[in-house]
């Protein structure tokens, strides 16, 4: 970490775009990032929201090829940046660390495979639950005790990710808002009840439950 440089971004700042030349790797310290993939004939589409602790950019280090995704800040964000020249020095001194770059690459591959798995879920509510869980934490098997997490995603983007019409996706989110599972505001969804979303993902029914005082405050302030 001593070799990393701190980068501060404002909402809308692009870290790198599809086709950019290879560079270093980044770690998300705080804030939020959107990950957009190329969509032939349609530009790009927002496929993943990144939360603190995520490392990215390692693909170009391994392949030497241009960037394959676009990364953009969705709110004020702080990144740790490890330049490629520093990576070369580190690996020259400790070549065994190549393995950890491979681990990071596999973690991001798992994220992409998770997105594909989500879209294969036929039931729309189960599919929506799986997508929202992945957006909030990076994977659908989220521990039930995780606290509230705010996801920067519009209703239209969520509809695209879940392969639903905007009205259908919005209807599911409103239903979950009434059940106390999420809270909504423009461009953001706050996940309140991970256990409830996990039950929906597994095909079980969820009934509305009273919010505790902490969650009531979180919803009221939203």
Backbone torsions as a table, in degrees:
resi	resn	phi	psi	omega
1	UNK	NA	-24.4	-178.8
2	UNK	-62.7	-26.4	-178.9
3	UNK	-84.8	-6.6	-177.7
4	UNK	-79.5	148.7	173.7
5	UNK	-107.7	146.7	-179.9
6	UNK	-89.8	131.7	175.4
7	UNK	-123.5	130.2	178.8
8	UNK	-110.7	131.0	-175.7
9	UNK	-121.3	151.3	170.8
10	UNK	-100.2	164.3	178.1
11	UNK	-57.1	130.3	179.8
12	UNK	95.7	-12.6	177.3
13	UNK	-69.3	136.9	-180.0
14	UNK	-96.9	126.2	176.9
15	UNK	-72.8	-53.5	169.4
16	UNK	-158.1	162.0	-175.1
17	UNK	-121.7	161.4	177.0
18	UNK	-54.8	129.1	179.4
19	UNK	95.1	-11.3	176.6
20	UNK	-64.0	152.5	-179.8
21	UNK	-69.1	155.2	-179.0
22	UNK	-56.8	146.3	177.3
23	UNK	-143.1	-150.7	-178.5
24	UNK	-85.8	-165.1	178.1
25	UNK	-113.1	157.1	-175.4
26	UNK	-127.9	148.2	170.9
27	UNK	-122.2	134.6	-179.6
28	UNK	-85.9	109.5	-178.3
29	UNK	-82.3	-50.2	176.1
30	UNK	-156.3	156.9	-178.3
31	UNK	110.4	-149.2	-178.9
32	UNK	-155.0	148.5	-179.0
33	UNK	-135.7	143.5	170.5
34	UNK	-99.7	143.2	177.4
35	UNK	-115.8	118.2	-176.9
36	UNK	-116.4	135.6	-179.3
37	UNK	-105.6	156.3	176.8
38	UNK	-69.6	139.2	175.4
39	UNK	-122.7	102.0	-176.1
40	UNK	-49.7	124.5	179.4
41	UNK	82.5	-7.1	-177.1
42	UNK	-131.0	13.8	179.8
43	UNK	79.6	-119.1	178.5
44	UNK	-129.4	162.9	173.7
45	UNK	-135.6	143.6	-179.5
46	UNK	-73.6	116.4	-173.7
47	UNK	-113.1	-20.9	-175.5
48	UNK	-154.3	142.3	171.6
49	UNK	-104.9	130.4	-175.9
50	UNK	-101.8	138.9	179.9
51	UNK	-112.9	170.1	-177.3
52	UNK	-54.0	140.3	179.7
53	UNK	101.2	-8.0	-178.0
54	UNK	-83.1	134.3	173.8
55	UNK	-110.2	139.4	-175.0
56	UNK	-150.2	166.4	-179.9
57	UNK	97.6	1.7	-174.4
58	UNK	-75.0	-22.3	-177.3
59	UNK	-57.2	-44.0	-179.3
60	UNK	-69.7	-27.4	175.8
61	UNK	-65.0	-41.3	-176.9
62	UNK	-76.0	-35.4	-172.9
63	UNK	-103.5	-22.9	-174.6
64	UNK	74.3	9.8	-177.6
65	UNK	-97.4	163.9	179.4
66	UNK	-60.8	162.6	179.8
67	UNK	-61.3	141.6	-176.4
68	UNK	-104.3	-8.9	179.1
69	UNK	-135.3	165.5	173.5
70	UNK	-108.6	130.9	-179.9
71	UNK	-115.5	125.5	-176.4
72	UNK	-135.6	140.2	178.4
73	UNK	-73.3	133.0	179.1
74	UNK	-102.6	-3.2	179.0
75	UNK	-164.4	171.4	174.9
76	UNK	-53.6	129.5	-167.8
77	UNK	-138.4	145.3	175.2
78	UNK	-118.5	128.9	179.7
79	UNK	-119.5	149.0	165.7
80	UNK	-100.4	124.8	-175.5
81	UNK	-116.4	125.4	176.3
82	UNK	-107.5	104.1	-176.5
83	UNK	-63.0	155.0	-176.0
84	UNK	-64.6	-33.0	178.9
85	UNK	-65.9	-35.3	176.8
86	UNK	-69.2	-36.6	177.0
87	UNK	-62.5	-42.4	179.0
88	UNK	-60.2	-41.7	179.6
89	UNK	-65.1	-46.2	-179.1
90	UNK	-60.6	-44.9	-176.9
91	UNK	-72.3	-28.5	175.5
92	UNK	-66.9	-36.6	179.8
93	UNK	-81.8	-33.1	-178.2
94	UNK	-135.5	74.1	-175.7
95	UNK	-59.3	-22.6	-179.6
96	UNK	-66.2	-15.7	-179.7
97	UNK	-72.8	-9.1	174.0
98	UNK	-52.5	-34.7	-177.2
99	UNK	-57.7	-37.7	-176.1
100	UNK	-71.9	-28.9	172.9
101	UNK	-68.1	-35.1	174.9
102	UNK	-65.6	-37.8	177.1
103	UNK	-61.9	-45.3	178.4
104	UNK	-60.6	-41.3	178.9
105	UNK	-62.5	-40.6	179.9
106	UNK	-68.6	-34.8	177.7
107	UNK	-63.1	-40.7	178.6
108	UNK	-72.7	-30.9	173.7
109	UNK	-64.9	-41.5	177.2
110	UNK	-58.7	-37.9	178.5
111	UNK	-63.2	-44.0	179.0
112	UNK	-66.0	-40.2	178.1
113	UNK	-66.0	-34.6	176.8
114	UNK	-63.1	-38.7	177.6
115	UNK	-63.5	-41.4	178.2
116	UNK	-65.6	-39.8	178.7
117	UNK	-63.7	-39.8	179.0
118	UNK	-58.7	-44.0	-177.1
119	UNK	-68.6	-18.3	179.3
120	UNK	-81.2	-8.2	178.4
121	UNK	-74.5	123.4	-172.3
122	UNK	-78.8	-37.7	-178.6
123	UNK	-71.6	124.9	-174.1
124	UNK	-63.2	-38.6	179.4
125	UNK	-68.8	-41.3	176.4
126	UNK	-63.5	-39.8	178.8
127	UNK	-64.6	-42.7	178.6
128	UNK	-62.7	-41.1	179.6
129	UNK	-64.1	-43.6	-179.9
130	UNK	-62.5	-43.3	-179.6
131	UNK	-64.3	-44.8	-177.4
132	UNK	-66.8	-38.5	175.6
133	UNK	-62.1	-42.2	179.2
134	UNK	-66.0	-40.5	179.2
135	UNK	-63.4	-36.6	-174.7
136	UNK	-75.7	-32.6	-173.3
137	UNK	-135.5	-5.6	-179.6
138	UNK	99.1	-11.9	177.8
139	UNK	-158.6	160.4	-174.3
140	UNK	-80.5	-24.6	-177.7
141	UNK	-86.5	62.7	-176.6
142	UNK	-81.3	134.6	174.9
143	UNK	-56.4	136.1	-174.6
144	UNK	-64.1	-23.3	-175.5
145	UNK	-84.9	2.1	178.2
146	UNK	-60.9	138.5	178.3
147	UNK	-75.1	-177.9	-178.6
148	UNK	-60.6	139.0	179.3
149	UNK	-129.9	132.4	-179.8
150	UNK	-97.4	126.5	-178.4
151	UNK	-110.5	128.8	178.0
152	UNK	-86.3	93.5	-179.7
153	UNK	-150.9	134.3	176.6
154	UNK	-83.8	165.0	178.4
155	UNK	-61.8	-39.0	178.9
156	UNK	-65.1	-42.0	178.0
157	UNK	-65.0	-41.1	178.9
158	UNK	-64.0	-38.0	178.1
159	UNK	-62.5	-42.3	178.4
160	UNK	-63.8	-43.3	-178.7
161	UNK	-63.9	-31.7	-176.6
162	UNK	-98.3	1.7	179.3
163	UNK	58.3	44.1	177.1
164	UNK	-125.1	163.6	171.6
165	UNK	-68.7	159.8	179.6
166	UNK	-61.3	-39.2	179.6
167	UNK	-64.7	-42.0	-178.7
168	UNK	-66.3	-45.5	179.7
169	UNK	-64.0	-41.1	178.1
170	UNK	-63.5	-36.8	178.4
171	UNK	-63.7	-40.1	177.9
172	UNK	-64.5	-44.3	-179.6
173	UNK	-64.5	-38.6	178.0
174	UNK	-66.6	-39.5	177.3
175	UNK	-60.2	-43.1	-179.3
176	UNK	-72.3	-29.4	175.0
177	UNK	-64.6	-44.8	179.1
178	UNK	-64.0	-28.0	-179.9
179	UNK	-87.0	-2.3	179.3
180	UNK	79.8	14.6	-179.7
181	UNK	-82.8	-34.5	-179.2
182	UNK	-139.8	165.5	169.7
183	UNK	-127.1	142.9	-174.2
184	UNK	-122.0	145.4	164.3
185	UNK	-148.8	174.9	-172.1
186	UNK	-57.9	120.8	175.5
187	UNK	77.5	4.5	-178.4
188	UNK	-145.8	149.9	173.5
189	UNK	-130.1	126.9	175.6
190	UNK	-101.0	120.0	178.4
191	UNK	-83.5	121.6	-176.5
192	UNK	-104.5	-33.4	-172.0
193	UNK	-129.0	90.6	-179.3
194	UNK	-68.2	-37.5	180.0
195	UNK	-62.0	-40.1	178.6
196	UNK	-63.7	-43.5	178.4
197	UNK	-65.9	-34.9	176.9
198	UNK	-65.0	-38.0	177.7
199	UNK	-64.7	-42.3	177.7
200	UNK	-62.2	-43.6	179.5
201	UNK	-57.7	-33.9	179.7
202	UNK	-86.4	3.7	175.7
203	UNK	89.7	15.2	-179.0
204	UNK	-98.9	154.4	179.5
205	UNK	-80.9	146.2	179.0
206	UNK	-126.9	127.7	177.0
207	UNK	-102.8	154.4	-179.9
208	UNK	-62.4	142.4	177.5
209	UNK	-130.4	151.0	179.7
210	UNK	-65.4	140.6	177.6
211	UNK	-79.1	143.8	173.4
212	UNK	-74.8	172.8	-173.9
213	UNK	-61.8	-38.1	-179.2
214	UNK	-64.7	-43.4	180.0
215	UNK	-68.5	-36.1	177.0
216	UNK	-59.2	-42.8	178.5
217	UNK	-65.3	-39.7	-179.9
218	UNK	-64.1	-41.2	178.8
219	UNK	-68.8	-42.6	-178.3
220	UNK	-63.7	-33.1	-178.0
221	UNK	-83.8	-6.4	-173.5
222	UNK	-81.3	NA	NA
